[in-house]
């Protein structure tokens, strides 16, 4: 029977996935109303830094040595600048449905990198899942047409996929750093570094935008992306990761395209045809196969050997 702590972890993951799923159509609506992708990405980074620094004032403080501060800088480049920058800018080019579906490829990239860097076992199920997910992503990208309207866009799709690869690299390379500190300590530094590093990329768009002409609805949409799609979602996902196995955490990626695509279609921001349905089915099946394969820790446990540190 599921204990209360695990129930809270599942609820946290469900909320995080739903917030990220809703972020695609809401963010797309804000960008169609006058906020560019680069500006929205910088809003996420600056807003995230502010929220996590304010929260860090009322939670237990942790001392971070200079070496780890340097590691957090490089972690922020992969986990925030490349991840959020590529995704938000890619979303400005492609449809919310495409962006939502592509987010489900992240567990595949994570497990491929884990096999290379963390020596996770490569099983036939993982290979089969990887092939299915790759074919689905390829169908989605090749089926993208044009750059505007409801259709997808090949460059937008590739940018969204690049964001998933960068986050997978972040999870794999900085696995020990992530588990060493609380989410507030880790994120306040990472978002600060990211905001500073991203300013040169978004400066031109910021200076060219008339923020006074933006409607209150657009500001609310941008506020949702910063507060819920960034701040609360990161808190919930880290809480879930600390309580549940990675395979269970990965399964909640399925919620993002379900929420994002449904809301995008209802808002008239995108359409959902047979091509996208087939691509989504292949990606979902591939991710499920990969995440259900045995981990290195499980194989060691079955052989009666202690887990590696």
C-alpha positions in Angstrom: 0.0 0.0 0.0 1.3 3.5 -0.9 2.4 5.5 2.2 1.5 9.1 2.8 5.0 10.4 1.8 4.9 8.6 -1.5 1.4 9.9 -2.2 2.6 13.4 -1.7 5.5 12.7 -4.0 3.2 11.5 -6.7 1.0 14.5 -6.3 4.0 16.8 -6.5 5.1 15.1 -9.8 1.6 15.3 -11.2 1.4 19.1 -10.4 4.9 19.7 -11.9 4.1 17.9 -15.1 0.7 19.6 -15.4 2.3 23.0 -14.9 5.0 22.3 -17.5 2.4 21.0 -19.9 0.2 24.1 -19.6 3.2 26.3 -20.0 3.5 25.5 -23.7 0.1 26.9 -24.8 0.2 29.8 -22.2 3.7 30.8 -23.2 2.8 30.5 -26.9 -0.2 32.8 -26.4 2.0 35.4 -24.6 4.6 35.3 -27.5 1.9 35.7 -30.1 0.7 38.8 -28.2 4.0 40.6 -28.3 6.6 39.0 -26.0 9.5 37.4 -28.0 10.9 33.9 -27.1 14.2 35.4 -25.9 12.4 37.9 -23.6 10.2 35.2 -22.1 13.2 33.0 -21.5 14.9 35.8 -19.7 11.8 36.5 -17.7 11.9 32.9 -16.5 15.5 33.1 -15.5 15.3 36.5 -13.8 12.0 35.7 -12.2 13.2 32.3 -11.0 16.3 33.8 -9.5 14.3 36.4 -7.6 11.8 33.8 -6.3 14.4 31.3 -5.1 16.5 34.0 -3.5 13.5 35.3 -1.6 12.6 31.8 -0.5 16.2 31.1 0.6 15.8 33.9 3.1 13.3 32.0 5.1 14.6 28.4 4.8 17.7 26.8 6.3 20.8 28.2 4.6 23.6 25.9 3.3 27.2 26.8 2.8 28.5 26.3 -0.7 32.3 26.0 -1.3 33.8 27.8 -4.2 34.3 24.6 -6.2 30.6 23.8 -6.1 29.7 27.4 -6.9 31.8 26.9 -10.1 30.1 23.6 -10.8 26.7 25.3 -10.4 27.7 27.8 -13.0 28.3 25.1 -15.6 25.2 23.2 -14.4 23.2 26.3 -15.0 24.5 26.6 -18.6 23.1 23.1 -19.4 20.1 22.9 -17.1 18.7 26.4 -17.5 20.4 28.6 -20.2 20.5 25.9 -23.0 17.4 24.1 -21.7 15.0 27.0 -21.2 16.6 29.2 -23.9 16.3 26.6 -26.6 12.8 25.5 -25.5 11.3 28.9 -25.2 12.8 30.2 -28.4 11.8 26.9 -30.2 8.3 27.3 -28.9 8.1 30.7 -30.5 8.8 29.0 -33.9 6.8 25.8 -33.6 3.4 24.7 -32.3 2.6 24.1 -28.7 1.5 20.5 -29.6 4.9 19.7 -31.2 6.8 21.3 -28.2 4.7 19.3 -25.7 5.2 16.0 -27.5 9.0 16.5 -27.8 9.3 17.0 -24.0 8.7 13.3 -23.6 12.0 12.4 -25.4 14.0 13.6 -22.4 14.0 10.2 -20.5 15.4 8.5 -23.6 18.3 11.0 -23.8 18.9 10.7 -20.1 19.1 6.9 -20.1 21.4 6.9 -23.2 23.7 9.3 -21.5 23.5 7.3 -18.3 24.6 4.2 -20.2 27.7 6.1 -21.4 28.7 8.0 -18.3 27.1 6.1 -15.4 27.5 2.6 -17.0 23.8 1.8 -16.9 23.1 -1.5 -18.7 22.0 -1.4 -22.3 19.2 -3.9 -22.8 17.2 -4.9 -25.9 14.2 -3.2 -24.4 16.1 0.1 -24.1 17.4 -0.2 -27.7 13.9 -0.9 -29.0 12.5 2.0 -27.0 15.2 4.3 -28.2 14.4 3.4 -31.9 10.7 3.9 -31.4 11.2 7.2 -29.8 13.6 8.3 -32.4 11.3 7.4 -35.3 8.4 9.3 -33.6 10.5 12.4 -33.2 11.7 12.1 -36.8 8.1 11.8 -38.0 7.2 14.9 -36.0 10.1 17.0 -37.3 9.8 15.9 -40.9 6.1 16.6 -40.8 6.5 20.1 -39.6 5.6 22.7 -42.2 6.2 26.4 -42.3 7.0 28.8 -39.4 3.8 30.3 -38.4 0.2 29.6 -37.7 -0.9 26.3 -36.2 1.7 24.2 -38.0 5.0 23.0 -36.6 8.4 24.2 -37.7 11.5 22.1 -38.2 13.9 24.6 -36.6 11.5 25.1 -33.6 11.1 21.3 -33.2 14.9 20.9 -33.3 15.4 23.6 -30.7 12.9 22.0 -28.4 14.6 18.7 -28.8 18.0 20.4 -28.1 16.5 21.7 -24.8 15.7 18.1 -23.8 19.2 16.9 -24.7 20.8 19.7 -22.7 18.7 18.9 -19.6 19.5 15.2 -19.9 23.2 16.1 -20.0 22.6 18.3 -16.9 20.9 15.4 -15.0 23.6 12.9 -15.9 26.8 15.0 -15.5 25.8 16.9 -12.4 23.9 14.0 -10.7 25.9 14.2 -7.5 25.8 18.0 -7.3 22.0 17.9 -7.6 21.6 15.5 -4.7 24.1 17.4 -2.5 22.0 20.5 -1.9 18.4 21.6 -1.3 16.4 22.8 -4.3 16.5 26.4 -3.0 20.3 26.5 -2.6 20.9 24.9 -6.0 18.3 26.9 -7.9 19.0 30.3 -6.5 22.6 30.1 -7.7 21.8 28.4 -11.0 19.1 30.8 -11.9 21.3 33.8 -11.0 24.1 32.6 -13.2 21.7 31.8 -16.0 20.0 35.2 -15.9 23.4 37.0 -16.1 24.6 34.8 -18.9 21.4 35.2 -21.0 21.1 39.0 -20.8 23.4 39.5 -23.9 21.2 37.3 -26.0 17.9 39.0 -25.0 19.2 42.6 -24.7 18.2 43.6 -28.2 14.7 42.2 -27.9 14.2 43.9 -24.5 15.2 47.3 -25.9 13.0 47.0 -28.9 9.9 45.9 -27.0 7.2 48.4 -25.8 6.3 46.8 -22.6 3.7 49.5 -21.8 1.6 48.3 -24.7 1.3 44.8 -23.4 -2.2 43.9 -22.1 -2.8 42.7 -18.5 -3.6 39.2 -20.0 -0.1 39.0 -21.5 1.5 39.9 -18.2 -0.6 37.2 -16.5 0.5 34.6 -19.0 4.1 35.6 -18.6 3.6 35.5 -14.8 2.2 32.0 -15.0 5.3 30.9 -16.9 7.6 32.4 -14.3 5.8 31.5 -11.1 4.1 28.1 -11.9 6.0 26.9 -15.0 9.4 27.6 -13.4 9.4 28.3 -9.6 6.7 25.9 -8.3 7.4 23.3 -11.0 11.1 23.0 -10.0 10.2 22.7 -6.3 7.6 19.9 -7.0 9.8 17.9 -9.4 12.8 17.9 -7.0 10.6 16.8 -4.1 9.3 13.9 -6.2 12.8 13.0 -7.3 13.9 12.6 -3.7 11.1 10.2 -2.8 10.5 8.1 -5.9 12.6 6.0 -8.3 13.8 7.8 -11.5 11.7 5.4 -13.7 8.6 6.5 -11.9 9.5 10.2 -12.1 10.1 9.8 -15.9 6.6 8.4 -16.4 5.1 11.7 -15.4 6.5 13.3 -18.6 3.5 11.7 -20.3 1.3 14.4 -18.6 3.0 17.3 -20.3 1.8 16.6 -23.9 -1.6 15.5 -22.7 -2.1 18.8 -20.8 -0.2 21.0 -23.3 -1.8 19.6 -26.5 -5.4 19.6 -25.1 -5.2 23.2 -23.9 -3.4 24.3 -27.1 -6.1 22.8 -29.3 -8.9 24.2 -27.1 -7.3 27.7 -27.4 -7.0 27.4 -31.1 -3.2 27.7 -31.0 -2.5 24.4 -32.7 -4.1 21.4 -34.3 -3.7 17.6 -33.8 -3.8 15.4 -36.8 -3.0 11.7 -37.5 0.7 12.4 -38.1 1.2 13.9 -34.7 -0.9 11.2 -33.1 1.3 8.5 -34.6 4.5 10.4 -33.6 3.2 10.8 -30.0 2.3 7.1 -29.8 5.7 6.0 -30.9 7.5 8.4 -28.5 5.3 7.4 -25.6 5.9 3.7 -26.3 9.6 4.3 -26.7 9.8 6.2 -23.4 7.8 3.6 -21.6 10.0 0.7 -22.9 13.2 2.6 -21.9 12.0 3.6 -18.4 10.8 0.1 -17.6 14.2 -1.5 -18.3 16.3 -2.5 -15.3 18.7 0.0 -13.9 22.3 -0.9 -12.9 21.2 -0.8 -9.2 18.4 -3.2 -9.9 20.8 -5.6 -11.7 23.3 -5.5 -8.8 20.5 -6.1 -6.3 19.3 -9.1 -8.2 22.9 -10.5 -8.1 23.1 -9.9 -4.4 25.8 -7.2 -4.8 26.0 -3.9 -3.0 25.0 -0.7 -5.0 27.9 1.4 -6.3 28.4 4.8 -4.8 
